[in-house]
């Protein structure tokens, strides 16, 4: 077991105070049903809105379930008790809406004309080459 000294505790409290002062925290959150967006008011005066379907676990949730969100940790995280979903506000602001695997699936769904053209060109060449064993 690691023993903490008063100096360790004071340093941790100072780091926490610095983070609270510099990181935006949620002061309120609501679900806008018309746009299907979570609207988060931040402690720095900014407003952040994102489509609720981007947050892992909310894509299949009902409007009423999404509306029942709580702010925890002095505005550090959002919590949906009924759905057992927690996300951090700094993570959302950084564009992290779920686990690494969830984010990879979201990225794979991205479509663009360039991606479609590359897929057509690859298909015209016979498709993806088969893997060769070493």
N, C-alpha and C positions, 0 to 999 in steps of 0.2 A: 504494500500500500504506500502511495506517495503522500508524504506529509506536506501540507501547505503552510507556509509561513504568513505572517501578517503582511509582509512585503509582497508575496505572491497574490494575496487577496486584494490588496490595494492596487496592484498593477492590473489585475483583471477588472476591477471596478472602473479604473481609469480608461481601459480599452472599451468597456461597455458604454461609458459616457461619451467617448469620442465617436463611437459608431452611432449612437442615438443622435448626436449632433450633426453628423455628416450624411447618414443614410436616410433617404425619404422613407417614411412609415405611413401606413394606411391610417387615415383618420375616420373614413367612412367608406362603405362599399354598398353598391346596390346593383340589381340586375335590371337592365333596361329591356323590357319585353319586346318593344318595337324593333330594336336593332339586334336583339339577342346578344347584347354585350354586357360584360361586367364593367362597371364604372367605379374606379377607385380614386377617391380624393386623397391626396398625399399631404404630409406635414409641411412640405416646402411650398405649398400653394398650387402645385400642378395637379392635373387630372389625367389619369391613365385609363384607357378603355381598350378592351380586347374581346374578340368573339369568345363566348363561353365554351364553344365546342373545341377550342384549341387546348383547353385545360384537361389533362388526363383525368378521365372518370366523369366528366360533365357532359360529354357528347350525347349520352343516352339518358341523362337525368331530365326530370320534368321541370317545368318552369317553377313550380312551387318548391321543389327540392333545391334548385339553384338559388332561389331567393332566400333560403334559410342559411345564410352564410354568417359566420362570426369572425370578428377580428381578435386575434390572440397576440400575446407577446408584445404588448405596447405598440401594436401596429406592424409587427414584423411578419406575421403570417395570417393567412385566411384559412378558415376551417369550416367544413361542411359536416357536422356531427352525424347526420342521418346517412350520409354517403361514405363516411370515414375517409375523407379527402382533406389533405393539408397541402398548401403551397406557400412558399415564401414570397413576400412582396419584392425583395431584391431579385429573386429568381425570375419573377414575372417581368420586372422591368428590364432584365437582361435577355428576355426572350426565351426563358426556360419554362416550358409549360408542363413538363412531366419528366419521367425517367429517360435515360439515354436511349433505351430501346423504343420508347414511345416517340421521342423526338425523331429517331431514324425513320420510323414508319411515316410520320408527318412529312418529312423531307422527301420520301419516296413518292408521295402523292402529288408533289409539285409538277405542274404541267406548264409548258411554254411552247411557242412555235419552234424555237431552236431545239428543244428536246424531242418534239414530234418529228422534225426534219431529220435529226440524227437517227432516230429509231427507223424511219423509212429508208434512209440510206443504208443502215446496217442490215435491214431486212432484204434490201435489193442485192446485197452481197452474200446472201445465204444465211443471215442471222448470226447469232453469237457463236463463236468457234467453240468446239467441244474442248473440255479440259483434257490435258494430256497427263498421264500418270508419270511420275518421276522414276 
